[in-house]
């Protein structure tokens, strides 16, 4: 695989569960292994409906704010903050505050392998 450079302004948005998403890098689109990088943008009040994450994801808020509800517990993430969304967690995202949201999501799209390794590690600890 060769290094890649992408201009975020030239990528097109798709609508995902109620919020705008740009796929920056992904194993499905770029042939890289495991990691993905997505850019989410939205206006206050927009939300991502309840979903369950397959692998761990890190949410980095660059502008605006998010209310993240994970397993019925609310977290408020503001500009210049990050949040680790654990694998298997049910979550909902709501854009909050007075500014548009811009957030990067770093995740693992092929986490079945990761989940198998995690289960193996946790059973070995017991």
C-alpha positions as CSV (number, residue, x, y, z in Angstrom):
1,X,0.0,0.0,0.0
2,X,1.3,3.5,-0.9
3,X,1.0,6.6,1.3
4,X,-2.1,8.7,0.5
5,X,-2.9,12.4,0.7
6,X,-6.5,13.6,0.6
7,X,-8.0,17.0,0.5
8,X,-11.0,17.0,2.9
9,X,-12.7,19.8,0.9
10,X,-12.9,17.5,-2.2
11,X,-14.5,14.6,-0.4
12,X,-18.3,14.3,-0.7
13,X,-20.6,13.8,2.3
14,X,-23.0,11.0,2.7
15,X,-25.8,11.0,5.2
16,X,-25.4,8.4,8.0
17,X,-28.1,7.8,10.5
18,X,-29.0,11.5,10.5
19,X,-25.6,13.2,10.3
20,X,-23.2,14.1,7.4
21,X,-20.2,11.9,7.1
22,X,-17.1,12.0,4.9
23,X,-15.1,8.8,4.6
24,X,-11.5,10.0,4.6
25,X,-9.7,6.7,4.8
26,X,-11.1,3.2,5.1
27,X,-10.1,-0.4,4.3
28,X,-13.1,-0.5,2.0
29,X,-12.0,2.5,-0.1
30,X,-8.2,2.7,0.3
31,X,-7.0,-0.8,0.9
32,X,-5.3,0.1,4.2
33,X,-5.5,-2.4,7.1
34,X,-7.9,-2.1,9.9
35,X,-8.1,1.7,10.6
36,X,-10.7,4.1,9.3
37,X,-11.0,7.9,9.6
38,X,-14.3,9.6,9.1
39,X,-15.3,13.3,9.4
40,X,-18.7,14.0,10.9
41,X,-20.4,17.4,10.5
42,X,-23.8,18.4,11.7
43,X,-25.9,21.2,13.1
44,X,-27.1,21.5,16.7
45,X,-30.0,19.1,17.3
46,X,-29.0,16.6,14.6
47,X,-28.4,13.1,15.9
48,X,-27.1,9.7,15.1
49,X,-29.8,7.2,16.0
50,X,-28.9,4.4,18.5
51,X,-26.3,2.1,17.1
52,X,-23.9,-0.5,18.4
53,X,-20.2,-0.3,17.7
54,X,-18.4,-3.3,16.4
55,X,-14.9,-2.1,17.4
56,X,-13.4,0.6,19.5
57,X,-13.7,4.2,18.1
58,X,-12.1,7.4,19.2
59,X,-14.2,10.6,18.6
60,X,-12.2,13.9,18.4
61,X,-14.3,17.1,18.5
62,X,-12.7,19.9,16.5
63,X,-15.6,22.3,16.6
64,X,-19.0,22.4,18.4
65,X,-20.1,19.8,20.9
66,X,-21.7,16.3,21.2
67,X,-23.8,14.6,23.8
68,X,-22.9,11.0,23.6
69,X,-25.2,8.5,25.4
70,X,-23.5,5.2,26.0
71,X,-25.5,2.4,27.6
72,X,-27.9,5.1,29.1
73,X,-25.0,7.2,30.5
74,X,-24.6,10.8,29.1
75,X,-21.3,12.4,28.3
76,X,-20.8,15.9,27.0
77,X,-17.8,16.3,24.6
78,X,-16.8,19.8,23.6
79,X,-14.2,21.3,21.2
80,X,-10.7,20.0,21.7
81,X,-11.9,16.9,23.6
82,X,-11.8,13.3,22.7
83,X,-13.9,10.2,23.7
84,X,-13.2,6.5,23.5
85,X,-16.3,4.6,22.5
86,X,-15.8,1.0,23.5
87,X,-16.6,-2.0,21.3
88,X,-20.0,-3.5,21.8
89,X,-21.4,-0.3,23.4
90,X,-24.9,0.9,22.3
91,X,-24.6,4.7,21.7
92,X,-26.5,7.7,20.4
93,X,-24.8,11.0,19.3
94,X,-26.6,14.4,19.5
95,X,-25.0,17.6,18.2
96,X,-25.4,20.2,21.0
97,X,-24.3,23.8,21.7
98,X,-24.6,26.8,19.4
99,X,-22.0,25.9,16.8
100,X,-21.9,23.4,14.0
101,X,-20.1,20.1,14.8
102,X,-16.9,19.0,13.2
103,X,-15.5,15.7,14.6
104,X,-13.1,13.1,13.4
105,X,-13.9,9.4,14.2
106,X,-11.0,7.0,14.2
107,X,-12.0,3.4,14.2
108,X,-11.3,-0.2,13.3
109,X,-13.5,-1.5,10.5
110,X,-12.2,-5.1,10.6
111,X,-12.5,-5.5,14.4
112,X,-13.8,-9.0,14.3
113,X,-10.2,-10.0,14.5
114,X,-9.6,-7.5,17.3
115,X,-12.7,-8.7,19.2
116,X,-11.5,-12.3,19.0
117,X,-8.1,-11.3,20.4
118,X,-9.7,-9.2,23.2
119,X,-12.0,-12.1,24.2
120,X,-9.0,-14.5,24.2
121,X,-7.0,-12.0,26.3
122,X,-9.8,-11.5,28.8
123,X,-10.4,-15.3,29.2
124,X,-6.7,-15.8,29.8
125,X,-6.7,-13.2,32.6
126,X,-9.5,-15.1,34.5
